Amino acid sequence: MVNSLDQVPADFLFALGTLRHARCRSELRLAEIPAPSRLAPFAVALGAEVIVPGDAGGPGPVHGPAAAGFEPAAGSEDIELATGRFILLHDPEGSAVWDGQFRVVTYIRAQLEPEMGNDQMLGSVAWTWLVEALENHQAPYRSAGGTATRVLSESFGTLSDRPDSIDVELRASWTPAGPDITTHLEAWSEMVCTFAGLPPLPEGVTPLPRRRPGQAPARA
């Protein structure tokens, strides 16, 4: 337990600062969550959700694993397309397993379209998306590993009217080349949006916020 900033290594403080500089898409809700205490002497964790308004006509055309037609949760107007966790671990003594002093541990989950859920190549495709995201954001890394899992949910009894669903879970970790984690968080956040089925944005383009039906446009 760290009781004072004086006890926090300078490299970890620097890494925390770089996380704040990451530029993530507006569809992604990012917030700090409790970090695991047994994986490393120092850690920080972020939780992410890709949310779209339930009355905004749905997420529209998708290219990723998320289905085009999601139903909002009961009592909620919002639709959750994907969730994830981003954990940064730091051990000043270094780790032979990590091959470094820092380790990024991530988790992403999203619901699949039925056709893609039955695709035997799904795991390798999900891993390719992650590798490409890191490369596209020029996030140097090494010692990467991960697993992709398909989760089939079937309902019975009083819930038998619910359709079966298939989710994909990707758990991955890698060692960043240095304490600057900015591009690593940006690459991972783009990956979450890919899982949510959001189309990629051209470089330098910022998405406009979705406007609910009947809402007047903002005035300058």
N, C-alpha and C positions, 0 to 999 in steps of 0.2 A: 504494500500500500504506500503510495507516494503522498506525503503530507505537505510538501513544499516544492515549488518550482526549482529550488536549488538542488533538489535530488534528481531532477530529470536531466538526462544527458543532452548535450547541445545538439547532437545529430537528430535526436527524436523531436526536440522542439522545432528544429528546422523543418523536419518532415511534416509536422503538424501545420506549420505555416504554409507549406506548399499545397496541402490539401485544400486550404481556404482559397487558393488561387485557381483551382480547377474550374473550368467553364463547362457546365453540364446543360443538357437540353431542358427547356422549360417544362416539358411533360413529365420530367422526373422529379419526384418529391424526395429530397435527401435530408436526413436528420441523424444526429448522433444518438447511438443506442448504447446500452451497457456493453463493455468489452469483456471478453473472457479473461480470467485472472490467472489461469494455470498454464497458458501456452507460452508465455514469455514474460520477462520482468516488466515490460512496458507495452501497452497496446491501446489502440483506439478503434472504435467500430462505428460504421455508418449503415443505416438502413435505408433502402430505396423502394419506392413504389412508382409505377407508371399508371397514372390515373387520368381518365378522360370523363367529361360530364356525360351522364346517362341520357340526357335529353339533347345531346348535340349530334344525333344521327349516327352514333357509333364511331368507331375509330377509322372507318373508311377502308380503302384497299390496303391489304397487308402483304408483306413479302416474307415475313418471318413466321414463327410457329404459332402465333396467337390467332385465334379464330376471328373471323370478321363479325360474327354476331354474338356478343356477350350480353348476358342479362345482369343488370345491377343487383347488388345485394338487397335483401328486404329492408325497407326503411331508408335506403340510401339512393341518391340520385347519381352517384359516381360509379364508374366501372373500373375495376382493377384489372389491368392487363398483364402485369408482371411484378414480381417482388424480388428483392435481393439483399445481400449483406456484403459489405466490404470491410475487411479487418486488416489493420496494419500492425504487425508485431515487430518488436525491437529487442534484441539482446546485445548489450554492449560487448559482451565476451565473444560474440559470434556463435555460429552453430554449424557444425560439419554437415548436418542434414540439410540446412538451408543453403549452405555454401555462401554465407554472408551474415550480416548483422540485422538485416531487415527481411521480412517475409510478408507477402500479400496473400491473404486467404479470402476467397470469395464464394458466394452462393447465389444462384439465380433460379427462379422457378416461374413457369408460365404454362397456361393451358394450351393444348395443341389442337389444331384441326384434325379430325379423325384420319384423313388420308396421310398426313405427315406423321401422326402418332404411330402408324403401322409401318413406317419406313425403316428398314433395317439399317440404313446409313445415317439415321438421325444423330447418333452419338458422335460420329466422326464429323458430321456437318457442324454440330454445336461447337466442337473443339476447334474446328477451322475458323469459325466466326471469332472466337476468342483470340486466336493467334493473329488473325488478320487485323483485329481491332488494335492490338498492341503494336503491330507493325505500322499500321496506318497513322497512329498517333505518335510514332517514333518514341515508344516507351521501352528503353533497353532493359532486358531481363535475361535470366538464365534459370536452369533447374526447374522448369515448369512441369506440372503434372495435374491430372484431374480425372474425374469420372462423370459420365452422363447417365442418368437414370430415367426410365419412363415409369410413371405411376398411373395405374389403372384404378379408377374409383367406380364401384358398382353400388347401387342403392337397393335396399330391400324393405319389405314390410310397409310401414306408413310412408316411407320415402321412395317407394318403388316407381313413382311417377317421374322421378328425376332421371334425366338421361345420363348414360355412362359418360365419363370424361377421362381424358388422358392428359397428364401433365408431364413436362420435362423438367428435370432438375440437373443443373450443372454445378459441380463442386470443383474448384480449381485453386491452385496456389502457384506462386512463382516468386523468385528473388529479384527485386529491382537492382539495377546496377549501382545505384547510389541513393542518397536520402531525399532526392527530389522526386516526389510521388505524384506531381501534378498530372503528367500525361498518363500515368497508370490509372488514376481515378477517372480521368476523361475517357480513356479507352474502355474501362469497365462499364461506365455509365452508358456509353454508346451500345455496348453489348446488351445491357438490360433492355434498352429501347428496341434493339433488334429482336430480342425474344418476344417483346410485346407486339411485334408486327408493325412498328412504325417505319415508314420509308426513310432511308438515309437522307440527310440534308447536304446540299452542295456546300463546298468549302466557303466559309465566310457568310453563310446565310443563317439568319436567326428566325425561328418559327414564330408566327404571330399567335397570340393567345386565342383559344377558341371562345367565340361569343355565343352565349345561350340565346335561344330563340326569344325574341321580344325584348332583348336587352339593347338599350340604345348604345351606339358607338361612343367611345370616349372622345371628349372634346379637348382640343389643344389648349 
